[in-house]
Amino acid sequence: MMRHRSMRLALLAALAVACSAGTAHAYRFIQNTNPGRTSSGYLVTCNDPGGFTHWTTANIPWRHNTANQGAGKTAALQGAMAAWTNVGGANHNLSYAGTTNAGFTTDGINTVLWARGNGCNGSCLAITALVLAAGQVITETDISFSQRYTWNTNGSAYDVQAVATHEFGHTLGLHHTEVTSTPRPTMYASYFGTDGRTLENDDVQGLQCAASRYPVSAPQFAMQGAAEPQAMSDIRTGLGLTLKSRPSPGGAILRFGLLRESDVKVQVFDIAGRHVTTLVSGLQPAGEHVIAWDGSSERGHASSGMYFARISSGGEQARATVILAD
């Protein structure tokens, strides 16, 4: 597969290697001790005495600006988020929180968008900005995909999910890996196609090492009733359409709300964006509705893990992350 060495996947970093000779690990981290917004940083090892950029909270919600080339890219972004969320022993939970009009600016919103500029010039495909507090704590991040290129979700260049997986790694504090052999980790410095959608051992071990040095607690959900986790997602639209999900023994519970009687469709997709099942299709009365999904799908029983549900009605949509429990 052709690689495009000139297509640098940002951060546009000052690559100053501050690592001990002969280290057994190739993953690297972003070090920047200056509070504020940045798209640069030194490249350091996990045990560097100066530390590196990191989160102190487990839950990291993302919003998607669908302007320009952003439309139709949601499933690809969700797949990229899931790759990092599914890393065992790290507890970082990247979630899709709906759409936004926010831009590449410090505003308290973690945003993915498509635009020209924003520091992504020349052969840059995408750039990540970190907003840092004292102690190299990440408080916000944004990702800007370059409008100079044509972005695809069908596996052809340039692949949104592959580049997003790489950039989400930067948002978690990872820099470019020192690996030069195959298989390429997603944190390899140049674009190399759809293989970048998946994490290699180097990527996984990098996030695990970051979590070991800077632990974040497992995602906590408020309790409602008798010890039941609150919805993992609650995305509201202007017409009052809502979708919520929580894990339940042997499956998942989904709830949706309608302000008025409407034709509704509730569908479930896997992290690659493939349709798994349709749970509701037809006219539904106003009010709150509860669906118990036991994993049944059109291709047999779905395996436990992360999925995404979408409700659509009257031109409006809402989405939720679904955890299918054993």
C-alpha positions in Angstrom: 0.0 0.0 0.0 1.4 3.4 -1.0 2.4 5.6 1.9 2.5 9.4 1.5 5.5 10.4 3.5 5.0 14.1 2.9 1.5 14.0 4.4 2.4 14.8 8.0 -0.4 14.1 10.5 -0.2 16.9 13.0 0.7 17.8 15.8 3.0 20.1 13.9 5.5 19.5 16.7 9.0 20.5 17.5 10.4 17.0 17.5 13.1 17.2 20.2 13.7 13.6 21.2 14.2 13.5 25.0 14.4 9.7 25.5 16.9 7.4 27.1 19.0 5.4 24.7 18.0 1.8 24.1 14.5 2.1 25.5 12.4 -0.9 24.8 9.3 1.1 23.9 8.7 3.1 20.8 5.6 5.0 21.8 6.1 8.7 22.7 4.2 11.5 24.4 3.7 15.2 24.0 5.5 17.4 26.5 4.6 21.0 26.8 4.8 22.8 30.2 3.2 26.1 29.0 -0.4 26.5 30.0 -2.7 27.6 27.1 -3.5 26.4 23.6 -0.9 24.6 21.6 -0.3 22.4 18.6 3.3 21.6 19.4 5.3 19.8 22.0 8.5 17.8 22.7 8.6 14.1 22.1 9.3 12.2 25.3 9.2 8.7 26.8 6.6 7.6 29.4 9.2 7.9 32.3 10.5 11.3 31.3 11.0 13.3 34.6 9.4 16.3 33.0 6.1 14.4 32.5 3.8 14.9 29.5 0.3 16.1 28.6 -2.5 14.1 30.0 -6.2 14.0 31.1 -7.3 13.8 34.7 -10.9 12.9 33.8 -12.1 9.7 32.2 -15.0 11.0 30.2 -14.1 13.0 27.1 -17.1 14.0 25.0 -16.7 15.1 21.4 -18.9 17.2 19.2 -18.9 17.2 15.4 -19.1 20.3 13.1 -20.6 18.9 10.0 -19.9 22.0 7.8 -17.8 21.7 4.7 -16.8 18.0 4.3 -18.0 17.0 7.8 -21.4 15.7 6.7 -21.7 11.9 6.6 -18.5 11.4 8.7 -20.1 10.7 12.1 -19.8 6.9 12.0 -16.1 7.1 11.0 -15.4 9.4 13.9 -17.3 7.2 16.3 -15.2 4.2 15.1 -12.0 6.1 15.8 -13.2 7.1 19.3 -14.1 3.5 20.1 -10.6 2.3 19.1 -9.1 4.2 22.0 -12.1 3.8 24.4 -11.7 0.0 24.1 -8.1 0.0 25.3 -8.1 -2.2 28.4 -6.5 -0.8 31.5 -6.7 2.9 30.5 -10.3 4.0 31.3 -10.4 6.8 28.8 -13.9 7.1 27.5 -14.2 9.1 24.2 -17.9 9.6 23.4 -19.9 11.2 20.6 -22.0 14.1 22.0 -23.7 15.3 18.9 -23.2 18.2 16.4 -22.0 21.7 17.0 -21.3 25.0 15.2 -18.1 25.5 17.3 -14.8 26.1 15.6 -11.1 25.6 16.2 -11.0 27.8 19.2 -10.8 27.6 23.0 -14.4 27.4 24.0 -14.7 24.4 26.3 -16.0 22.1 23.5 -13.9 19.3 22.1 -14.6 19.7 18.4 -13.9 17.9 15.1 -14.3 20.1 12.0 -13.2 20.5 8.4 -11.6 23.9 7.5 -8.7 25.6 5.8 -5.9 27.0 7.8 -6.0 26.6 11.6 -2.3 26.0 11.4 -2.7 23.0 9.0 -0.9 24.3 5.9 1.2 22.8 3.1 1.0 19.0 3.1 -0.7 18.8 6.5 -3.8 16.5 6.5 -5.1 17.3 10.0 -4.0 19.2 13.1 -4.8 18.8 16.8 -4.8 21.6 19.3 -4.5 20.9 23.1 -5.7 23.4 25.8 -3.4 22.9 28.8 -3.8 23.8 32.4 -0.9 23.9 34.9 0.8 20.5 35.3 0.3 19.7 31.6 -3.4 18.7 32.2 -5.5 18.6 29.1 -8.8 20.5 29.5 -9.9 20.7 25.9 -8.9 19.6 22.4 -9.9 20.3 18.8 -9.2 18.5 15.6 -9.2 20.3 12.2 -9.2 18.3 9.0 -7.8 20.1 6.0 -10.2 21.2 3.3 -7.5 20.9 0.7 -8.0 17.2 0.4 -11.0 15.0 -0.5 -12.1 12.9 2.5 -13.7 9.5 2.2 -15.2 6.8 4.4 -15.2 4.1 1.7 -11.6 3.0 2.3 -10.1 5.3 -0.4 -7.6 8.1 0.3 -8.0 10.1 2.4 -9.7 7.9 5.0 -11.5 9.8 7.7 -11.4 7.0 10.3 -7.7 6.3 9.9 -6.7 9.9 10.3 -9.2 10.5 13.1 -7.8 7.5 15.0 -4.4 9.0 14.7 -5.5 12.5 15.8 -7.5 11.2 18.7 -4.3 9.6 19.9 -2.8 13.1 19.9 -5.7 14.4 22.0 -4.9 11.8 24.6 -1.3 13.0 24.9 0.4 10.6 22.5 3.1 11.9 20.1 4.4 10.1 17.0 5.8 6.6 17.6 9.4 5.7 16.9 8.3 2.5 15.2 9.5 2.3 11.6 8.7 -1.3 10.8 5.4 -2.9 9.9 2.8 -3.2 11.1 2.5 0.5 11.4 0.9 1.8 14.6 -1.8 4.4 14.1 0.6 6.9 15.7 3.1 6.5 12.9 3.9 10.0 11.6 2.6 9.7 8.0 -0.6 8.6 6.4 -0.6 4.9 5.3 -4.2 4.2 4.5 -7.1 2.3 6.2 -4.6 0.2 8.3 -4.4 3.3 10.5 -8.0 2.7 11.7 -6.8 0.0 14.1 -4.5 0.2 17.0 -1.3 -1.9 17.2 0.4 -3.0 20.4 2.6 0.1 20.4 -0.5 2.3 20.4 -2.3 0.3 23.1 0.8 0.1 25.3 1.3 3.8 25.0 -2.1 4.7 26.3 -1.8 2.1 29.1 1.6 3.6 30.1 0.0 7.1 30.2 -2.8 5.8 32.3 -0.4 4.1 34.7 1.6 7.3 35.2 -1.5 9.6 35.2 -4.5 7.4 36.3 -8.0 8.5 35.5 -10.9 6.9 37.4 -13.2 4.6 35.5 -16.2 6.5 34.0 -18.8 7.2 36.6 -22.5 7.5 35.9 -25.1 9.0 38.2 -27.5 6.5 39.7 -31.2 6.6 39.2 -33.6 4.4 41.1 -32.2 1.1 42.4 -28.5 1.3 41.5 -29.0 1.7 37.7 -26.4 3.7 35.7 -27.8 6.9 34.1 -27.8 7.1 30.4 -24.4 7.0 28.7 -25.6 9.6 26.3 -28.4 12.1 26.2 -28.5 14.1 23.0 -31.3 16.6 22.6 -32.5 18.3 19.5 -34.5 21.4 19.0 -37.7 19.4 18.6 -37.2 17.5 21.9 -36.1 14.2 20.3 -33.9 12.4 22.8 -32.1 9.0 23.0 -30.5 7.4 26.0 -28.8 4.1 26.7 -27.5 2.2 29.6 -26.1 -1.3 29.9 -28.4 -4.0 31.4 -27.6 -7.7 32.3 -27.9 -9.6 29.0 -28.3 -6.5 26.8 -29.0 -2.8 26.9 -31.9 -0.5 27.7 -32.6 2.3 25.4 -35.1 5.2 26.1 -36.3 7.8 23.6 -38.6 10.7 24.1 -41.0 12.6 21.7 -42.8 15.9 22.2 -45.5 14.8 19.8 -46.7 11.7 17.9 -44.2 11.0 15.1 -42.9 8.4 12.7 -39.7 7.1 14.3 -36.9 4.8 13.4 -34.3 3.5 15.9 -31.4 1.7 14.5 -28.2 0.2 15.9 -24.8 0.2 14.2 -21.5 -1.3 15.0 -18.3 0.8 15.5 -17.5 0.4 11.8 -20.8 2.0 10.9 -22.5 -1.2 9.7 -26.2 -1.6 10.4 -26.9 -4.2 13.1 -30.6 -4.1 13.7 -33.7 -1.8 13.6 -35.4 -1.7 16.9 -38.3 0.7 16.1 -39.9 1.7 12.8 -43.3 3.4 12.6 -45.7 5.8 14.2 -45.1 6.3 17.9 -47.1 8.4 20.5 -45.7 11.4 22.3 -43.9 10.6 25.6 -41.0 8.4 26.8 -40.5 5.0 25.3 -38.3 2.1 26.6 -36.7 -0.6 24.5 -34.9 -3.6 25.8 -32.3 -4.9 23.3 -30.9 -8.4 24.0 -28.4 -8.3 21.2 -30.6 -9.9 18.6 -29.6 -8.7 15.1 -30.3 -9.5 11.5 -27.1 -11.6 11.4 -27.7 -13.5 14.6 -26.8 -12.5 18.2 -24.5 -9.5 18.4 -21.4 -9.9 20.6 -21.0 -7.9 23.7 -19.3 -4.5 23.4 -19.8 -1.0 22.1 -22.4 0.0 19.5 -24.1 3.2 18.4 -27.9 3.8 18.2 -29.5 6.5 16.1 -33.1 7.7 16.3 -34.5 9.7 13.4 -37.9 11.4 13.2 -39.2 14.3 11.1 -35.8 15.3 9.8 -34.2 15.3 13.3 -31.8 12.8 14.7 -30.2 11.9 18.0 -27.6 9.4 18.9 -26.3 7.4 21.9 -23.5 5.1 22.7 -24.8 1.6 23.5 -22.9 -0.9 25.6 -24.2 -4.4 25.1 -23.5 -6.3 28.3 -23.1 -10.0 28.8 
